[in-house]
Amino acid sequence: MNTISTKKFLVTCAIMAALISFCCVTAQVAANEYKHIPTSREELNNAERNLKVLKKRYPDIEESAFIADNIQAPLIKNNPGLLKKAIKKHDDGLRKVYIIDKKHPESVGRGIFTISAGNIALTQGFINAKMALEPGTYTPKPYKDYDIYATSCLAAEYAKEASRWYYNEKVPQDNIRAEKFAVNLLDNVPTFSVGGVLMSRQRMQTIMQDDFAAEASEASLYDLYSFILNTSQNRVGFTNDDTSTNQLLVADKNGDYWSVFAPPQFDVTKLEFERALEDKTIMTRGEDRAYYTAGQIAWAIKNNAWDSRHVTFMDAHKYFKDLPKNISFTAVIATTDKGNWKLIDWYLSDSSYLTESQQENLNSYVDGMKASFDDAENW
């Protein structure tokens, strides 16, 4: 496997740094920063009225059990000092998640917004755009718990909206602050990656007609590149400053950057029928997989958990209930000395379902990550 020179990579990093307006490395919320004020009964009553108006406008409005269980709940569980769930009627906290405009699955509309008092609504088009296989498309994808890439992408937007509740904003004012808050929330959830923000911003670029909004979205991409670089001590990054690539660089302890190409994740529900096919149905692009993995590896490096002692290869069925039971999958898990962990990625571990070239690409991807371990000589 070929390495890419440290000098070339650092030059790229320097160019990137010059383009960045701020650094998300300060994403941690300061202890003395303003936090949410308990919601008054008057506010809650207003929220009920707002819901009634929304239900008249969108008769097909419904609660989203998937988002509540797979995005809201993990964010709250892993950020107990920042987020909480309202249990009773007059409790302070995040409340229900709604989907609206299901009759127009391609329409993003306002996208996502806080109704009030912790209720959050998303349009069906917005959900489809975030979870789509390709940016700019709105083809609905089945909700599966192993689709951690699409979930991280949508979670990035939900976490950003949760900041409106946290800061008690009546009208969104500070998108930079909201995005920093979202990055902080995502980084604390084992199966969510800050790379989800990269996916989300790239998708927004393709559906935004406003040039200023598109430029702001592009600037956000650079901000997250900076966060990943800084968090990983400049050991994780992307080549050629490309905002759409499945290639990422991960440095070993000697400073040599291994070029890792993330292959696409195939649709596991069709593996039995497409076993011998080179052209399999793709569930996730290699680009999105690279974004996800980059964010997770950066976390592992930051927490001194990127070596063979802290990284384990486990049966992925332990972490996902939706994976086919009769097929072998492996989860890559990084665990700190304190017991905190991150899912780095998961992959198909039964070679009989892959062609020779597909298996070679997968082996190269996994071996490239191992080669960057702090004790890489063990591999």
C-alpha angles and dihedrals in degrees: 000000000000124000125215117229118262091225093057092048094048091050088055090049091052091052090049092049091055090058096050119099096195140356124244091209086100091060094121110106111243116244093236095045120118115274133190121296115225109265115253123228089247091058091048091050089051089051090055090052091049090052091053090052091048092049090054091051094044109031090179094059112135140170116260111228091179095057092040093051102034103034113016096041096050091046091052095042094051097040102048093153093055110028134038138173124242107235101175131040096262099034121121115241147073113320134184131346117220135193118212138181094032089158089069105046092170096053115096095184112165086343105205131003144158111253089197140280094036099312112131128193131195129190117237090236091055092051091048092048092052096045096040122122092233127033113254096029128105103201107142117242124207113257106249125166092222092060089091092157096060091039092053090050093053092039089058090061095042090050090051090053090047087063088065087063093042093053092036092233117178091192124021106257110156116043092172092057091045093051093048089052091049092051090052092051095047094049090060096055115087096218099036121084130202082227085079087077089058090053092047096049092048091053092049091054091059096050100039116100094183111091093208092052091048091051090049089051091051091050088053089057091057090048091058092045086055092049092052092046094049095042091052093044089247092305098115125052148118131265128247092006087274117169093202115044138122089210120097132170123227119185124218122219090274092059096252111140115223115210107229120188114199111217120214120269109243123221101269093202089066100042093101092057097039098041096125098034122109089199101060126171108269122222098181132017119242087239093060091044090053091051091050095047094045092057093047095047089049088056091049092051092047090053096045091246102119102107139084092268094057101032117075132181109224140175103276092214086076089068103033128049095188099061115108107266096217096057125075118238130173127215120206108218128186115199126186126220087257092056099254112138145190132201103233094187143303131234145182108271099184106089092195089079094055134069118238094260093047090052091049091053091049093047091050090052095050094041090049090058092047090050089062095055116124087244094039093151087075088068 
